[in-house]
């Protein structure tokens, strides 16, 4: 689990939130999207032990190269994935069902909800790939250009999402299915506005 790295959230002045998005241009105030109220108080990332129980209960086993999506919206890491990719997937499972909160995951890694770039920062930090949170605009200029072997990040100034071992991880899927993991394709209507990046070596 990554340690907190305090960082000021840097929203764009007058930013508005698209569905499942990060900061963009507009005049509306920041909004929060919830995918159901947390049980028993504020939500927190789920423990490793609970994730292991849920994955075991799914009855699914790991593939050699492709991550597997369970019926309850968790991801099973491929057997051949590097340890950093497995850690990214594990961290994604921990926050998969937490609500969308604008700016969530930026002031601290452990939060009660995450926006799109906060979600990616959390899981990439858990994998030892990032050492500080980043906005979607920063992710658009981070890493190496083009798709990666294991992780591919799509980012522009308003939104970010990524693919990890073939599964999509983002807040748009959360708003639609209650989990950040999905099999959604990357055919967004404005896909040409996204930079495609990947962590060096991955």
C-alpha positions as a Python dict, from the first residue, in 0.01 Angstrom:
ca = {
    (1, 'X'): (0, 0, 0),
    (2, 'X'): (151, 337, -93),
    (3, 'X'): (227, 587, 179),
    (4, 'X'): (51, 921, 162),
    (5, 'X'): (233, 1192, -29),
    (6, 'X'): (50, 1517, 52),
    (7, 'X'): (-5, 1723, -259),
    (8, 'X'): (-227, 2017, -333),
    (9, 'X'): (-506, 1941, -578),
    (10, 'X'): (-468, 2163, -881),
    (11, 'X'): (-811, 2200, -1040),
    (12, 'X'): (-849, 2427, -1339),
    (13, 'X'): (-1025, 2754, -1260),
    (14, 'X'): (-1393, 2722, -1346),
    (15, 'X'): (-1355, 2349, -1400),
    (16, 'X'): (-1651, 2122, -1451),
    (17, 'X'): (-1676, 1747, -1435),
    (18, 'X'): (-1781, 1533, -1726),
    (19, 'X'): (-1933, 1194, -1653),
    (20, 'X'): (-1661, 1014, -1462),
    (21, 'X'): (-1413, 1282, -1565),
    (22, 'X'): (-1138, 1488, -1414),
    (23, 'X'): (-1106, 1863, -1435),
    (24, 'X'): (-1199, 2029, -1762),
    (25, 'X'): (-1322, 2361, -1891),
    (26, 'X'): (-1661, 2506, -1809),
    (27, 'X'): (-1836, 2705, -1544),
    (28, 'X'): (-2010, 2453, -1322),
    (29, 'X'): (-1889, 2382, -971),
    (30, 'X'): (-1715, 2051, -900),
    (31, 'X'): (-1963, 1769, -859),
    (32, 'X'): (-1947, 1430, -693),
    (33, 'X'): (-2090, 1115, -844),
    (34, 'X'): (-2182, 839, -604),
    (35, 'X'): (-2240, 476, -692),
    (36, 'X'): (-2430, 396, -376),
    (37, 'X'): (-2381, 493, -14),
    (38, 'X'): (-2098, 325, 177),
    (39, 'X'): (-2214, 83, 445),
    (40, 'X'): (-2123, 169, 803),
    (41, 'X'): (-1979, 517, 758),
    (42, 'X'): (-1717, 650, 522),
    (43, 'X'): (-1586, 408, 262),
    (44, 'X'): (-1222, 305, 270),
    (45, 'X'): (-1007, 93, 38),
    (46, 'X'): (-1082, -276, 92),
    (47, 'X'): (-819, -488, 268),
    (48, 'X'): (-598, -737, 86),
    (49, 'X'): (-751, -1022, 288),
    (50, 'X'): (-1106, -928, 183),
    (51, 'X'): (-1002, -902, -182),
    (52, 'X'): (-841, -1248, -163),
    (53, 'X'): (-1165, -1391, -19),
    (54, 'X'): (-1376, -1231, -291),
    (55, 'X'): (-1145, -1349, -569),
    (56, 'X'): (-1141, -1702, -429),
    (57, 'X'): (-1522, -1700, -409),
    (58, 'X'): (-1543, -1609, -779),
    (59, 'X'): (-1416, -1956, -873),
    (60, 'X'): (-1213, -1805, -1160),
    (61, 'X'): (-844, -1871, -1208),
    (62, 'X'): (-569, -1652, -1351),
    (63, 'X'): (-492, -1645, -1723),
    (64, 'X'): (-129, -1638, -1834),
    (65, 'X'): (-137, -1300, -2018),
    (66, 'X'): (-483, -1141, -1985),
    (67, 'X'): (-643, -1012, -1667),
    (68, 'X'): (-979, -1172, -1585),
    (69, 'X'): (-1288, -975, -1477),
    (70, 'X'): (-1502, -1140, -1208),
    (71, 'X'): (-1880, -1104, -1187),
    (72, 'X'): (-1846, -872, -886),
    (73, 'X'): (-1616, -635, -1075),
    (74, 'X'): (-1273, -736, -950),
    (75, 'X'): (-970, -819, -1164),
    (76, 'X'): (-754, -1130, -1144),
    (77, 'X'): (-396, -1058, -1246),
    (78, 'X'): (-237, -1271, -1519),
    (79, 'X'): (8, -1536, -1396),
    (80, 'X'): (290, -1397, -1610),
    (81, 'X'): (239, -1031, -1514),
    (82, 'X'): (536, -853, -1351),
    (83, 'X'): (505, -793, -978),
    (84, 'X'): (444, -420, -1033),
    (85, 'X'): (148, -497, -1262),
    (86, 'X'): (8, -745, -1010),
    (87, 'X'): (37, -476, -742),
    (88, 'X'): (-147, -228, -968),
    (89, 'X'): (-430, -477, -1018),
    (90, 'X'): (-447, -555, -644),
    (91, 'X'): (-469, -184, -563),
    (92, 'X'): (-736, -139, -832),
    (93, 'X'): (-942, -405, -659),
    (94, 'X'): (-910, -224, -327),
    (95, 'X'): (-1076, 91, -462),
    (96, 'X'): (-1284, -63, -743),
    (97, 'X'): (-1619, 5, -572),
    (98, 'X'): (-1539, 330, -389),
    (99, 'X'): (-1739, 634, -506),
    (100, 'X'): (-1625, 900, -750),
    (101, 'X'): (-1519, 1217, -564),
    (102, 'X'): (-1377, 1516, -751),
    (103, 'X'): (-1020, 1570, -628),
    (104, 'X'): (-1031, 1241, -436),
    (105, 'X'): (-693, 1071, -402),
    (106, 'X'): (-491, 1387, -464),
    (107, 'X'): (-435, 1531, -116),
    (108, 'X'): (-365, 1177, 10),
    (109, 'X'): (-345, 830, -141),
    (110, 'X'): (-580, 668, 113),
    (111, 'X'): (-913, 842, 61),
    (112, 'X'): (-1288, 778, 81),
    (113, 'X'): (-1338, 828, -293),
    (114, 'X'): (-1131, 900, -603),
    (115, 'X'): (-1161, 1092, -927),
    (116, 'X'): (-1020, 954, -1251),
    (117, 'X'): (-660, 1073, -1207),
    (118, 'X'): (-671, 1005, -832),
    (119, 'X'): (-772, 645, -912),
    (120, 'X'): (-482, 599, -1153),
    (121, 'X'): (-239, 771, -916),
    (122, 'X'): (-342, 536, -633),
    (123, 'X'): (-289, 216, -828),
    (124, 'X'): (27, 330, -1007),
    (125, 'X'): (167, 441, -671),
    (126, 'X'): (86, 99, -522),
    (127, 'X'): (280, -61, -806),
    (128, 'X'): (584, 155, -732),
    (129, 'X'): (540, 329, -1067),
    (130, 'X'): (448, 678, -938),
    (131, 'X'): (574, 848, -623),
    (132, 'X'): (326, 1139, -626),
    (133, 'X'): (-29, 1192, -744),
    (134, 'X'): (-86, 1342, -1089),
    (135, 'X'): (-374, 1516, -1264),
    (136, 'X'): (-499, 1385, -1598),
    (137, 'X'): (-315, 1666, -1779),
    (138, 'X'): (10, 1565, -1611),
    (139, 'X'): (-43, 1198, -1701),
    (140, 'X'): (-82, 1306, -2066),
    (141, 'X'): (287, 1403, -2061),
    (142, 'X'): (421, 1134, -1829),
    (143, 'X'): (601, 811, -1911),
    (144, 'X'): (682, 693, -2262),
    (145, 'X'): (469, 758, -2574),
    (146, 'X'): (245, 492, -2725),
    (147, 'X'): (81, 179, -2584),
    (148, 'X'): (262, -41, -2334),
    (149, 'X'): (296, -416, -2311),
    (150, 'X'): (108, -435, -1980),
    (151, 'X'): (-24, -84, -1904),
    (152, 'X'): (-153, 180, -2144),
    (153, 'X'): (-270, 519, -2018),
    (154, 'X'): (-506, 748, -2212),
    (155, 'X'): (-506, 1106, -2082),
    (156, 'X'): (-600, 1460, -2174),
    (157, 'X'): (-669, 1773, -1968),
    (158, 'X'): (-1019, 1655, -1876),
    (159, 'X'): (-1005, 1279, -1822),
    (160, 'X'): (-780, 976, -1794),
    (161, 'X'): (-826, 600, -1803),
    (162, 'X'): (-600, 305, -1861),
    (163, 'X'): (-578, -58, -1962),
    (164, 'X'): (-398, -302, -1737),
    (165, 'X'): (-332, -647, -1886),
    (166, 'X'): (-629, -598, -2117),
    (167, 'X'): (-887, -466, -1866),
    (168, 'X'): (-1000, -104, -1859),
    (169, 'X'): (-970, 86, -1530),
    (170, 'X'): (-1156, 416, -1497),
    (171, 'X'): (-1435, 609, -1330),
    (172, 'X'): (-1667, 597, -1632),
    (173, 'X'): (-1710, 224, -1579),
    (174, 'X'): (-1771, 293, -1208),
    (175, 'X'): (-2062, 523, -1289),
    (176, 'X'): (-2216, 262, -1518),
    (177, 'X'): (-2147, -68, -1341),
    (178, 'X'): (-2035, 16, -988),
    (179, 'X'): (-1674, -91, -1046),
    (180, 'X'): (-1370, 77, -1197),
    (181, 'X'): (-1279, -241, -1392),
    (182, 'X'): (-1451, -323, -1722),
    (183, 'X'): (-1411, -474, -2068),
    (184, 'X'): (-1506, -143, -2232),
    (185, 'X'): (-1327, -56, -2553),
    (186, 'X'): (-1132, 267, -2596),
    (187, 'X'): (-1352, 396, -2880),
    (188, 'X'): (-1441, 724, -2708),
    (189, 'X'): (-1593, 985, -2942),
    (190, 'X'): (-1306, 1223, -2857),
    (191, 'X'): (-1030, 959, -2841),
    (192, 'X'): (-813, 1166, -3075),
    (193, 'X'): (-776, 1424, -2796),
    (194, 'X'): (-611, 1171, -2562),
    (195, 'X'): (-237, 1120, -2536),
    (196, 'X'): (-142, 751, -2523),
    (197, 'X'): (137, 680, -2276),
    (198, 'X'): (281, 390, -2081),
    (199, 'X'): (509, 340, -1782),
    (200, 'X'): (870, 283, -1895),
    (201, 'X'): (933, -90, -1936),
    (202, 'X'): (568, -186, -1898),
}
